Amino acid sequence: MTDPMTAEPLAAPPQCPARAEATRLSGLEYQQSPAELYRELRQRHGPVAPILLDGDVPAWLVLGYREVRHVTSHDELFARDSRRWNAWPAIPADWPLLPFVGHQPSVLFTEGAEHQRRSGVLSDALGGVDQFELRTTCRRIADTLIDVFAGRGAADLQASFAHPLPMLAAVQMCGMPPGGADTAGLAEDLCISLDAAEDDDPVAAYGRVRERIQALVRTKRAAPGADVTSRMLGHPAGLAEEEIVQDLVSVIAAAQQPTANWIGNALRLMLTDDRFALDLTGGRLSIDQALTEVLWLDTPTQNFIGRWAVRDTQLGGRLVREGDCLVLGFAAANTDPRIWPQGHVGAAGNSAHLSFSHGEHRCPYPAPQLAEVIARSAIEALLERLPDVVLAVEPGELRWRPSVWMRGLTALPVRFTPAPSARAAAPG
């Protein structure tokens, strides 16, 4: 690490968790089987482990279910305002995680009364979404996407179905036209900013996302409609334009990438796990229950950065210093052996998972319900249209995207009996 002002070597803050015992949160082996790393870290360090982020920046990874709930329940100890971070002098201007942690006028970084005001606007705007209408919209989108590949007998469900469907649903909820270059570019840039490949520039991609949303806000201010953006603009709280832009970026990002991976991960389990598939198709497991089980087993948001310690405190047997960064390990917490003593992770009727976080900063109501409507509609449509879909490769050939933050496949190749388009199959 170097001082961005002098280019001289800069030591880590004296009380930060960067020590020889820290583990780099990266590497291909970890990305393909993160459960192995979580198991190893638990054995070595317990429920809170020292880690190194990109560029060997130190942080804590909170692995324990109880510990994640404790952190997210106590904003007075573990706050969201990243300006508290004691490592800022060591962070270069092009650090790839800046879109996650650089302080912005977004609901994600607000605290106290201001957070309640901002999250209240989001909840009210999202609460205006008619869930029955959303289901109809998602079914129409799903049929349109399936029509493109139904006659071929083969497809990559991740790229052709799971990924575009929630983006199209989200932008329509927010009032953006469903087609066109802006929507396609927004999807691509969101993917880069949340899950960058080696040659991608996540900071630049995030800037382009903001520009597109800013244009949408200005369009809706001039011509409001029955959509989330217009309801935010007309809310009595009177948010500034920049606040609305930032919060819409958060909404669309949360709706697209995690929901796409939720759909893809559920389809993967359905196509690779006989027990899961038989329970689902045999009616012993509803689609809603199946989706809940996936959140326990393969939650789309693996890790979230983060919280910052307000003062020196103890957590999981560790001394966390004021200003230290904590990464919330949702996937590790959901599979914590202390809450699954028999070794069987996941219960279809149990929704106490941490996949939507917990506490004051959890996903605002009714965002989780809307995401579930999107995911459930997608899987219902696919099972109805392509009932004999099977995996086109061996399960061991499937590869996960190289990300420590999101859990999703690079591709989900399938084959099936070629089927007519929805329009051709409709009576009359």
Disulfide bonds with the S-S distance in Angstrom:
none
